[in-house]
Amino acid sequence: MNLIGVFFTLFLACLILTYLFKDKKKINKQYSDISIKKLVQKTFPNHVVREKNEQIMLCEIDHRNEPRELAFIRINPYFKTKEILDKGNFIIATYPKIPTAKELKKDIQHKL
């Protein structure tokens, strides 16, 4: 009887730990057919879009044929709200889910 109680408690503890540590936040499924890179390319067709270190880099090519970074776009499902950091020459935009084209234009357009 005591052995059954111990196993039952361990089983419940495993279930609770699994629930707590499982990734609850998922990237929004409504945009799963469009990748973030394609969305940024369609939103800003006059700029070069590159993927670098799991983030999207929006840049323009300068006179030496080198990319000049204008914006870095990141998707981090652990963030509650979007975060826009203006670093002077470029913007770092972090979103909790894949943003819409309208939201991207509103957040990044003033730097372009």
C-alpha positions in Angstrom: 0.0 0.0 0.0 2.8 2.4 0.9 4.7 1.5 -2.3 1.7 2.3 -4.4 1.4 5.8 -2.8 5.1 6.5 -3.5 4.7 5.5 -7.2 1.5 7.6 -7.5 3.3 10.6 -6.0 6.3 10.2 -8.3 3.9 9.9 -11.3 2.1 13.1 -10.3 5.4 14.9 -9.8 6.5 13.8 -13.3 3.3 15.0 -14.8 3.5 18.4 -13.1 7.2 18.9 -14.1 6.4 18.0 -17.7 3.6 20.5 -17.8 5.7 23.3 -16.2 8.7 22.8 -18.5 6.9 22.1 -21.8 7.1 24.9 -24.3 3.7 26.5 -24.0 4.3 29.3 -26.4 4.1 28.4 -30.0 4.6 30.6 -33.1 1.3 31.7 -34.4 -0.1 28.9 -36.7 -2.1 31.3 -38.9 1.2 32.5 -40.6 2.9 29.1 -40.7 2.6 28.8 -44.5 4.5 32.1 -44.9 8.0 32.3 -43.6 9.2 35.5 -41.9 11.9 36.0 -44.5 9.3 35.9 -47.4 7.0 38.2 -45.5 9.8 40.8 -45.0 10.8 40.4 -48.7 7.3 41.1 -49.8 6.9 44.0 -47.4 10.2 45.7 -48.3 10.9 44.8 -51.9 13.5 47.5 -52.5 15.8 46.2 -49.8 18.0 43.1 -49.4 16.8 40.5 -46.9 19.2 38.0 -45.4 18.9 35.4 -42.7 21.7 35.5 -40.1 21.9 33.9 -36.6 18.2 33.0 -36.5 17.2 36.5 -37.2 16.2 38.4 -40.4 18.5 41.2 -41.5 17.0 44.0 -43.6 19.8 45.9 -45.3 20.8 47.9 -48.3 23.9 47.5 -50.4 26.3 50.5 -50.1 28.8 51.8 -52.7 31.5 49.1 -51.7 29.0 46.3 -52.3 28.7 45.6 -48.6 25.4 45.3 -46.7 24.4 48.2 -44.5 22.2 46.8 -41.7 19.0 48.8 -41.3 16.9 46.4 -39.1 17.2 43.1 -37.4 13.9 41.2 -36.9 13.7 38.4 -34.4 10.9 36.1 -33.3 11.1 35.1 -29.7 7.9 33.3 -28.4 9.0 33.9 -24.8 8.4 37.6 -25.0 5.0 38.9 -24.0 5.0 42.0 -26.1 7.0 43.3 -29.0 10.2 45.2 -28.3 11.7 47.8 -30.7 15.2 49.0 -29.9 16.7 51.9 -31.9 20.5 51.6 -31.8 21.3 54.6 -33.9 22.2 53.1 -37.3 19.8 50.2 -37.1 16.7 48.9 -35.3 16.3 45.6 -33.4 12.7 44.4 -33.5 11.7 41.4 -31.4 8.2 40.0 -31.8 6.5 37.2 -29.8 4.9 35.9 -33.0 5.2 36.5 -36.7 4.1 40.1 -37.3 1.9 41.3 -40.0 3.2 43.3 -43.0 1.3 46.4 -41.7 3.0 46.0 -38.3 6.4 45.6 -39.8 6.0 48.8 -41.9 4.8 50.8 -39.0 7.7 49.7 -36.8 10.6 49.9 -39.3 9.5 52.4 -42.0 10.9 55.5 -40.2 14.5 54.0 -40.3 14.3 53.3 -44.0 
